[in-house]
Amino acid sequence: VRSDPSIQQHNSLPCLPPRRKKPASTPRARRPRIRTAKPASRELLLLTSMAALSAKVIQNAFLAQDGPRTRHNPRYTCDFCALNTRSMHSVQGCRLSLADTSAKWLNTTSTAWISFGKQGNISCNATQGASDVLSIDKVDFLKLQNGSDIRGVAIAGVEGEPVNLTELVAEAIAAAFAAWLLNKKKADGLRRLRISVGHDSRISAHKLQNAITHGITAAGHDVLQFGLASTPAMFNSTLTKDAINHCPADGGIMITASHLPYNRNGFKFFTSDGGLNKTDIKDILERASRVYEESAHCGKQEQTGVVTHVDYMSIYASDLVQAVLKSAGNKEKPLEGLHIVVDAGNGAGGFFVDKVLKPLGAVTDGSQFLEPDGNSWIFSSFH
């Protein structure tokens, strides 16, 4: 009926009105298909959903392996990453603009990510405007070198002296020292080191001791915490043969900044060969810089090393007494008749009076500033 123009012209069939032309509609945008390897992890599904529904920025995606972490890896960070973050530049520090190209990028790369090694999870930081998974400040590690030591500002409050020796920095330095020490001993990654850690009386000592401890144990090595100690004692801990107290240590770290003001602190390092030289310190700081940057992507690691508290200063003081007695021909009181006055400067050397000089027969009347006091900034770390 519709094909007869005469019928349509006279509109003789009102029951069949002419069809109205359907208005043109805007084609619906097709949701991008995102293929993933099976089984897809929850983190990956979250990532792909965000890519389809959001126009924000996802930054720093990386592939974290599900398998157990390596306990004795001197690299400290990212040892559990299935992808090598140094060689996979498309993973480390990547920025996915979730607009027209983002879904396509994910569509072509998500499967490839999961195809490396074992099945893993993709973790990412989707905070808009952030540049790292962990928010950390940029640090020029080489500026912390002070000859054969490391020195920095650990306490805020002094104008023009921003803090650059933070706990995260200390963790990275400790992990780097463990890696350096492992390399020096030409040991493989399965070797478990013992590293002694001591400090002077500075008020920043405890937080840095905890950070150093975490950096070492997270790298899979053990820590001997001595607490308040002297610098010579830390070196001596690498020589002392005392299995009950887990000595000798493979290496030692003294947390101190010598005569510098109260807001400063730093580290001295020892092996059984003595203190480290300038070249060694530079090597450690370069390693620490890499560890620090990688920690922004991998986050903090689980502590797998063991921490043991040792009263080493009592052992050290006893060894000093025995050494003097031996050199004096085993005379009972070789310092008898001598009046020795000690000014310990509220540092770590006050133990000499009661634990060394008096047992050897010396008179110590007049000795002062024997008690540790980190607020006495002029003398706080003489040891």
Residue pairs with C-beta under 8 A, 6 or more apart in sequence:
1 7
1 13
1 16
2 8
2 16
7 13
8 18
31 52
32 51
32 52
32 103
32 104
32 106
32 107
33 107
34 48
34 51
34 52
34 103
34 106
34 107
34 110
35 107
35 110
35 111
36 44
36 45
36 48
36 110
36 111
36 114
37 110
37 111
37 114
37 115
37 119
39 119
41 119
41 120
41 121
41 122
42 121
43 121
43 122
43 123
43 124
44 110
44 114
44 121
44 122
47 58
47 61
47 106
47 110
47 122
47 124
48 106
48 110
50 56
50 58
50 98
50 126
51 58
51 96
51 98
51 102
51 103
51 106
52 103
54 98
55 98
55 99
56 98
56 126
56 128
57 95
57 96
57 97
57 98
57 126
57 128
57 129
58 95
58 96
58 98
58 124
58 125
58 126
59 93
59 94
59 95
59 96
59 124
59 125
59 126
59 127
59 130
59 131
59 132
60 92
60 93
60 94
60 124
60 125
60 131
60 132
60 133
60 296
60 297
61 91
61 94
61 96
61 122
61 123
61 124
62 81
62 83
62 85
62 91
62 92
62 122
62 123
62 124
62 133
62 297
62 298
63 81
63 82
63 83
63 91
63 113
63 114
63 116
63 120
63 121
63 122
64 80
64 81
64 82
64 120
64 121
64 122
64 123
64 298
65 80
65 81
65 82
65 117
65 118
65 120
66 118
66 119
66 120
66 121
67 80
67 118
68 80
69 79
69 80
69 301
69 302
69 304
70 79
70 80
70 189
70 220
71 220
71 304
72 189
72 190
72 191
72 192
72 219
72 220
72 221
73 79
73 189
73 219
73 220
74 175
74 178
74 179
74 182
74 183
74 189
74 219
74 220
75 179
75 219
75 291
75 294
76 172
76 175
76 176
76 178
76 179
76 215
76 218
76 219
76 291
76 295
76 301
77 175
77 291
77 294
77 295
77 297
77 298
77 301
78 85
78 294
78 297
78 298
80 298
80 301
81 298
82 116
82 117
82 118
82 120
83 91
83 113
83 116
85 91
85 92
85 294
85 297
85 298
86 92
90 109
91 113
92 297
93 297
96 102
96 105
96 106
110 122
113 120
113 122
114 120
114 122
123 133
124 133
125 132
125 133
132 296
132 297
133 296
133 297
133 298
133 299
134 295
134 296
134 297
134 299
136 168
136 292
136 295
136 296
137 166
139 164
139 166
139 169
139 289
139 292
141 169
141 172
141 173
141 285
141 286
141 288
141 289
141 292
142 282
142 285
142 286
142 289
143 164
144 150
144 151
144 152
144 164
144 165
144 169
144 173
144 266
144 285
145 278
145 281
145 282
145 285
146 266
147 278
147 281
148 268
148 275
148 276
148 277
148 278
148 280
148 281
149 258
149 266
149 267
149 268
149 281
150 165
150 173
150 266
150 267
150 268
150 281
150 285
151 165
151 257
151 260
151 264
151 265
151 266
152 163
152 164
152 165
152 169
152 264
152 265
152 266
153 161
153 162
153 163
153 164
153 165
153 263
153 264
154 163
154 165
154 166
154 202
154 204
154 207
154 208
154 263
154 264
154 265
155 163
155 203
155 204
155 262
155 263
155 264
155 265
156 162
156 163
156 263
157 263
158 261
158 263
161 263
165 204
165 208
165 264
165 265
165 266
167 207
167 208
167 210
167 211
168 211
168 292
168 295
169 288
169 292
170 208
170 211
170 212
170 215
170 267
171 211
171 212
171 214
171 215
171 218
171 295
172 215
172 288
172 289
172 291
172 292
172 295
173 212
173 215
173 267
173 284
173 285
173 288
174 211
174 212
174 213
174 214
174 215
174 216
174 219
174 253
175 215
175 216
175 218
175 219
175 288
175 291
176 284
176 285
176 287
176 288
176 291
177 195
177 216
177 251
177 253
177 269
177 284
178 193
178 195
178 215
178 216
178 219
178 221
178 251
179 219
179 287
179 291
180 280
180 283
180 284
180 287
181 193
181 195
181 250
181 251
181 271
182 189
182 191
182 193
184 271
185 191
185 193
185 250
187 193
192 220
192 221
192 222
192 305
193 216
193 221
193 222
193 250
193 251
194 221
194 222
194 223
194 224
194 246
194 249
194 250
195 216
195 221
195 222
195 223
195 224
195 249
195 250
195 251
195 252
195 253
196 223
196 224
196 226
196 234
196 237
196 238
196 247
196 249
196 251
196 252
196 253
196 310
196 312
197 209
197 212
197 213
197 216
197 223
197 224
197 225
197 226
197 252
197 253
197 255
198 225
198 226
198 227
198 228
198 229
198 230
198 233
198 234
198 237
198 252
198 253
198 254
198 255
198 312
199 205
199 206
199 208
199 209
199 227
199 228
199 229
199 254
199 255
199 256
200 228
200 229
200 254
200 255
200 256
200 347
200 348
200 372
200 380
200 381
200 383
201 228
201 346
201 347
201 348
201 372
201 373
201 374
201 380
201 381
202 255
202 256
202 257
202 262
202 265
202 374
202 380
202 381
203 262
203 374
203 375
204 263
204 265
204 374
205 255
205 265
205 374
208 255
208 265
209 225
209 227
209 255
212 223
212 253
212 255
212 267
213 223
213 225
213 307
214 300
214 303
216 222
216 223
216 305
217 223
217 303
217 304
217 305
217 306
217 307
218 300
218 301
218 302
218 303
218 304
218 305
219 305
220 304
220 305
221 305
222 246
222 305
222 306
222 307
222 308
223 305
223 306
223 307
223 308
224 237
224 245
224 246
224 247
224 249
224 308
224 310
224 312
225 307
225 308
225 309
225 310
226 233
226 234
226 237
226 310
226 311
226 312
226 313
227 309
227 313
228 313
228 348
228 372
229 254
229 312
229 313
229 316
229 348
229 383
230 313
230 316
230 348
230 349
230 351
230 383
231 254
231 256
231 268
231 383
233 312
233 313
233 316
234 252
234 253
234 254
234 268
234 270
235 252
235 270
235 274
235 275
236 316
236 319
237 247
237 248
237 249
237 252
237 270
237 312
237 316
238 248
238 249
238 250
238 251
238 252
238 270
238 271
238 272
239 248
239 272
240 247
240 248
240 312
240 315
240 316
240 319
241 247
241 248
242 248
242 315
245 310
245 312
245 315
246 308
246 310
247 310
247 312
247 315
248 272
250 271
251 269
251 270
251 271
252 269
252 270
252 271
253 267
253 268
253 269
253 270
254 267
254 268
254 269
254 270
255 265
255 266
255 267
256 265
256 266
256 267
256 268
256 381
256 383
257 264
257 265
257 266
257 381
258 266
258 381
258 382
259 381
259 382
260 266
260 381
261 377
262 374
262 375
262 376
262 377
262 380
263 377
268 275
269 275
269 276
269 280
269 281
269 284
270 276
276 284
313 351
313 355
314 355
317 351
317 352
317 355
317 356
318 355
320 356
321 355
321 356
321 359
321 360
324 334
324 335
324 356
324 360
325 331
325 334
325 360
328 334
332 361
333 360
333 361
334 360
334 361
335 357
335 360
335 361
335 362
336 361
336 362
337 361
338 361
338 362
338 363
339 362
339 363
339 364
339 365
340 357
340 362
340 363
340 364
341 364
341 365
341 366
341 367
341 368
342 349
342 350
342 352
342 353
342 357
342 364
342 367
342 368
342 370
343 367
343 368
343 369
344 350
344 352
344 353
344 367
344 368
344 369
344 370
344 382
345 369
345 376
345 378
345 379
345 380
345 382
346 369
346 371
346 372
346 373
346 374
346 376
346 379
346 380
347 372
347 379
347 380
347 381
347 382
347 383
348 372
348 381
348 383
349 382
349 383
350 369
350 370
350 371
350 372
353 364
353 367
353 370
357 364
358 364
369 376
369 379
373 380
374 380
